[in-house]
Amino acid sequence: MLMMLMQSDFLRWFAGSLESEVEEETAWSWVVTAIVVALVLAGLSFGYKAFRKAAAPNPDKKIWTRGQTWLSFFVGLFPVFILMTAIWYLTVDYFEFIRFAGLLKGVLFAWFLYLLAMIIGHLVSPWRRELI
């Protein structure tokens, strides 16, 4: 029972109201969309960084400063915003049920997941010294 209440409160944060089953499904779909977008773009950011390091002409260029690493994190927030906005705008159910406030909350949730994935990924990879 408590889990159902928490689940509906979490979903209500994105959609506003969950009066019908369609609205609840749309809210869950929006949450899953945010998770997928954040994780895919974090993976692409890691791939881009690995490519840049592999293509570096000398060993000094393979070492990124802390500033470059954090800048790459924050530059990656822009594609998350663009992709989430495009998905929201092009999907009728999101545009109708999630509304603009849900778009902003979904983008913030995706940003949080993206940054979390990037930080955890750097902490468990050989690049952890570039983060700390």
C-alpha positions in Angstrom: 0.0 0.0 0.0 2.8 2.4 0.9 4.6 1.6 -2.3 1.5 2.4 -4.3 1.2 5.8 -2.6 4.9 6.6 -3.2 4.5 5.5 -6.8 1.5 7.7 -7.4 3.2 10.7 -5.7 6.3 10.3 -7.7 4.3 10.1 -11.0 2.0 12.9 -9.9 5.1 15.1 -9.6 5.6 14.7 -13.4 2.0 14.7 -14.7 0.1 16.7 -12.1 -2.9 14.5 -12.0 -3.4 10.8 -12.5 -7.1 10.6 -12.9 -7.1 8.1 -15.7 -5.1 5.1 -16.5 -3.8 6.8 -19.7 -2.3 9.6 -17.6 -0.6 7.2 -15.3 0.9 5.2 -18.3 2.0 8.5 -19.9 3.7 9.6 -16.7 5.5 6.2 -16.4 6.5 6.5 -20.1 7.9 10.0 -19.5 10.0 8.7 -16.5 11.3 5.8 -18.6 12.1 8.3 -21.4 14.1 10.5 -19.1 16.1 7.5 -17.8 16.8 6.2 -21.3 17.8 9.6 -22.7 20.1 10.3 -19.7 21.9 6.9 -19.8 22.3 6.8 -23.6 23.7 10.3 -23.7 26.0 9.5 -20.8 27.3 6.5 -22.7 27.8 8.6 -25.8 29.7 11.2 -23.8 32.0 8.4 -22.4 32.5 7.1 -26.0 33.4 10.6 -27.2 35.9 11.1 -24.4 37.4 7.7 -25.1 37.7 8.5 -28.8 39.3 11.9 -28.1 41.8 10.3 -25.7 42.6 7.5 -28.2 43.1 10.0 -31.1 45.3 12.3 -29.1 48.6 12.9 -30.9 50.8 12.7 -27.7 50.4 11.3 -24.2 50.1 14.8 -22.7 46.9 15.4 -24.7 45.4 12.2 -23.3 45.3 13.6 -19.8 42.3 15.9 -19.3 42.2 18.5 -16.5 39.5 18.6 -13.9 38.1 21.6 -15.6 37.9 19.9 -19.0 36.2 16.9 -17.4 33.5 19.0 -15.7 33.0 21.1 -18.8 32.3 18.0 -20.8 29.7 17.0 -18.1 27.9 20.3 -18.4 28.2 20.5 -22.2 26.4 17.1 -22.2 23.4 18.7 -20.4 22.5 20.6 -23.6 21.8 17.5 -25.8 19.7 16.1 -22.9 17.6 19.2 -22.9 17.2 19.3 -26.7 16.3 15.6 -26.9 13.8 15.6 -24.1 12.2 18.7 -25.5 11.9 17.2 -29.0 10.5 14.0 -27.6 8.0 15.9 -25.5 6.9 18.1 -28.3 6.6 15.3 -30.9 4.6 12.9 -28.7 0.9 13.9 -28.4 0.4 12.2 -25.1 3.3 14.0 -23.5 2.3 17.3 -24.9 -1.3 16.8 -23.6 -0.8 15.1 -20.3 2.7 16.0 -19.1 2.4 19.7 -20.1 5.1 22.3 -19.8 5.7 21.9 -16.0 6.2 18.1 -16.5 8.6 18.8 -19.3 10.8 20.9 -17.0 10.6 18.3 -14.3 11.5 15.6 -16.7 14.5 17.5 -18.0 15.7 18.2 -14.4 15.3 14.5 -13.6 17.2 13.5 -16.8 19.9 16.0 -16.0 20.3 14.5 -12.5 20.5 11.0 -13.9 23.0 12.1 -16.6 25.3 13.8 -14.0 25.0 10.8 -11.6 25.9 8.4 -14.4 28.8 10.5 -15.5 30.2 10.9 -12.0 29.8 7.2 -11.1 31.2 6.2 -14.5 34.3 8.3 -13.9 34.7 7.0 -10.3 34.8 3.4 -11.4 36.9 4.0 -14.5 40.6 4.7 -14.9 39.6 8.4 -15.4 38.8 8.9 -11.7 41.8 11.1 -11.2 40.4 13.6 -13.7 37.3 14.0 -11.6 38.8 14.4 -8.1 
